[in-house]
Amino acid sequence: MASRKRIHKFSWKSAIGKRLLAYLSQRPAAIERYYMHLVPHHLADVTEVFRQHIRQLAEQSSNRAEYRGVCRIPTASQGGWDRGGKRHR
């Protein structure tokens, strides 16, 4: 029975990661959900999507409370990642 259970391993570096990045570039708000999986292999791309997302939210903010929400968005650099995509925490 144990042989029937297969764990499908994939790399966020593979085509799946690239397709997810393409999706996120069209829908930057979703970056907050997926960034931690992509940062080790796609730090520059994730950073750019975060920039898009933050800009969009800042432009839509109409009061101080909404702008504070923009400031609370986690970014790849705040998540403890360095430029090489390695976790340093």
N, C-alpha and C positions, 0 to 999 in steps of 0.2 A: 504494500500500500504506500509506503514511503516513497517508492520510486515513481509513483504517479504524480506526486506533488513536485512540480518544477517551479523554481523561482526564476522569473525572468529578470535578469540583470541588464540594465542598460546604463549608458553613460550620458550625463547631461551634456557631454562634449559632442555627442553624436548628432545625427540628423534630428532627433527628438528635441534636443536643446536648441538647435538652430530654428526649427519650426516654432518652438515656443517663443523664441526671441522675435520672430517675424510677427507672431500673434500679438505679443506685448507691445511692439512698436505701433500697432494699430489701436491697441487698447491699453495705454500706459497705466491706468488705474489698477490693473491686475498685477502689476509688478510687486506690490507689497505682499502678495500671496506667494510668489514664486522665486523671488530674488535669491533667497538663501541656497537654493539648489543650483542656480546658474552662476553665482559669483566665482566659485573656484576655477571655472573654465572660461567665463565670459565677462570679466570685471568691467572692461571698457564699455561693452554693449549695455550691460545692466546699468551702469552709471548714466549713460545717455538716456535710457528709458526713464530712469528716476528724474533726470532733469526735465524731460518732457512732462512727466506727471506733475512735478512740483510747479512748473510754469503754468500748466493748465489750471491747477487748483488755485494758485495765487491770482490768476486773472479773473477767476470766477468768484473769489472772495469779496464779499461786500461789507464786511464788518470785522472788527478786531477778533471776535471769537472764531470766525471762520479762518482768519489768517493764522491764529494760534494753532489751529488744527493742521495747517500746512507745515508749520514748524515742527510738529511732532512726528512727521513722517520719517520712518527709519531709512537710512541710506546704506549703501554697501560699505562705505567707510566707517559708519557708526557701528556696523555689525562685526567689527573686528577683523576685517579683511585688508590685506596689504595689496600693493599694485600687482604682485605676482599671483594673486588669487589664493594666497594661503592664509589660513586663520591664525591670528596672533594673540588670541585670548586664551 
